[in-house]
C-alpha cells in the first residue's frame, strides 16, 4: 500500500512539470533553428 501511494503521488506531480519542461525545450529548439531565418528576414 505504501509503495502504491508513493508511486501514485509521484505520477500526479511529475507529468505537469515534465510537460512544461518538454514544451520549453521544444520552443527553445525551434527558436534556435529559426533564429537565423528570423534575423535574415528582419535585416
C-alpha positions as CSV (number, residue, x, y, z in Angstrom):
1,X,0.0,0.0,0.0
2,X,2.8,2.4,0.9
3,X,4.6,1.8,-2.4
4,X,1.4,2.3,-4.4
5,X,0.7,5.6,-2.6
6,X,4.2,6.9,-3.2
7,X,4.1,6.0,-6.9
8,X,0.7,7.5,-7.2
9,X,1.8,10.8,-5.7
10,X,4.9,10.9,-7.9
11,X,2.9,10.2,-11.1
12,X,0.5,13.0,-10.1
13,X,3.2,15.6,-9.6
14,X,5.7,14.8,-12.3
15,X,3.7,14.9,-15.6
16,X,2.9,18.6,-15.3
17,X,6.5,19.5,-14.7
18,X,7.7,17.1,-17.4
19,X,5.3,18.5,-19.9
20,X,6.3,22.1,-19.1
21,X,10.0,21.2,-19.5
22,X,9.3,19.4,-22.8
23,X,7.3,22.4,-24.1
24,X,10.0,24.8,-23.1
25,X,12.7,22.6,-24.7
26,X,10.7,22.4,-28.0
27,X,10.2,26.2,-28.1
28,X,13.9,26.8,-27.4
29,X,15.0,24.3,-30.1
30,X,12.5,25.8,-32.6
31,X,13.7,29.4,-31.9
32,X,17.3,28.3,-32.0
33,X,16.9,26.8,-35.5
34,X,14.6,29.6,-36.8
35,X,16.7,32.4,-35.3
36,X,18.8,32.6,-38.5
37,X,15.8,32.9,-40.8
38,X,14.2,35.4,-38.4
39,X,17.3,37.6,-38.3
40,X,17.7,37.3,-42.1
41,X,14.1,38.5,-42.7
42,X,14.5,41.4,-40.2
43,X,17.8,42.6,-41.6
